Amino acid sequence: MVPFLALMLLTVVQVGLLVRTRVLVTHAAREAVRAAAVGEADGEIRSAALASADLDPRRLHVLVHRGSGRATVELKYVEPTDVPVVGPLVGEAVFEARATMRLE
């Protein structure tokens, strides 16, 4: 009974960490598109995304598209699942977020 409860607790912790990362990636995309909308360079846009969330820069990929009066930023982030016992069973999680804003 105790091992089952421990496994369930670790699963809840892992799910919580993944939900947190999903929220951070969405927030980072919104901050990055704000920087893109005011005409910042691609490096500054990436910096804005990283500054807004606690994400590993080595795992974050940022694509910026500008056209038709709009800026679109696409983020892709690979999150390791490193909670003991549960993490290796799940594997790495990939989160993607996209945000679009009118150019100023």
C-alpha positions in Angstrom: 0.0 0.0 0.0 2.8 2.4 0.9 4.7 1.9 -2.3 1.6 2.6 -4.3 0.9 5.8 -2.4 4.5 6.9 -2.9 4.2 6.3 -6.6 1.0 8.2 -6.8 2.5 11.1 -4.9 5.5 11.2 -7.3 3.1 11.1 -10.2 1.2 14.1 -8.9 4.5 16.0 -8.4 5.6 15.2 -11.9 2.3 16.4 -13.4 2.5 19.5 -11.3 5.9 20.3 -12.7 4.8 19.7 -16.2 1.7 22.0 -15.8 4.0 24.7 -14.4 6.3 24.4 -17.4 3.3 24.7 -19.8 2.3 28.0 -18.1 5.8 29.3 -18.2 6.2 28.6 -21.9 2.9 30.3 -22.7 3.9 33.3 -20.7 7.3 33.4 -22.4 5.7 33.4 -25.8 3.5 36.3 -24.9 6.4 38.3 -23.6 8.5 37.5 -26.7 5.8 38.6 -29.1 5.5 41.9 -27.2 9.2 42.5 -27.9 8.7 41.4 -31.5 5.8 43.8 -32.0 7.8 46.8 -31.1 10.6 45.9 -33.5 13.2 44.3 -31.3 15.9 42.1 -32.9 15.5 38.3 -32.8 18.2 38.1 -30.1 16.3 40.5 -27.9 13.1 38.6 -28.5 14.7 35.4 -27.2 16.1 37.3 -24.2 12.6 38.6 -23.4 11.3 35.1 -23.5 14.0 33.9 -21.2 13.7 36.8 -18.8 10.0 36.3 -18.3 10.2 32.6 -17.2 12.5 30.3 -15.4 13.4 28.2 -18.5 16.7 26.5 -19.5 18.1 28.5 -22.5 19.6 25.3 -23.9 16.2 23.7 -24.3 14.3 26.7 -25.7 13.9 27.3 -29.4 12.4 30.6 -30.6 11.1 31.3 -34.1 10.0 34.8 -35.1 7.9 35.6 -38.1 6.9 39.1 -39.2 4.6 40.0 -42.0 1.2 41.4 -43.0 1.5 43.9 -40.1 1.8 41.1 -37.5 4.5 39.5 -35.5 4.3 35.8 -34.5 6.5 34.1 -32.1 6.7 30.3 -31.8 8.4 28.7 -28.8 9.4 25.1 -28.4 10.7 23.8 -25.1 11.8 20.4 -24.1 11.3 19.6 -20.4 13.1 16.7 -18.8 11.0 14.6 -16.5 13.3 14.0 -13.7 11.1 13.0 -10.7 12.5 9.7 -9.4 10.7 6.6 -10.6 8.0 8.4 -12.5 10.2 10.6 -14.7 12.0 7.8 -16.6 8.7 6.2 -17.4 7.3 9.4 -19.0 10.3 10.6 -21.0 10.9 14.2 -22.1 7.9 16.4 -22.6 7.8 18.9 -25.5 5.8 22.1 -25.0 5.0 24.5 -27.8 3.4 27.9 -27.7 2.5 30.5 -30.3 1.6 34.2 -29.9 0.7 36.8 -32.5 0.5 40.6 -32.1 0.0 43.6 -34.3 3.3 45.4 -35.2 3.6 48.8 -33.7 
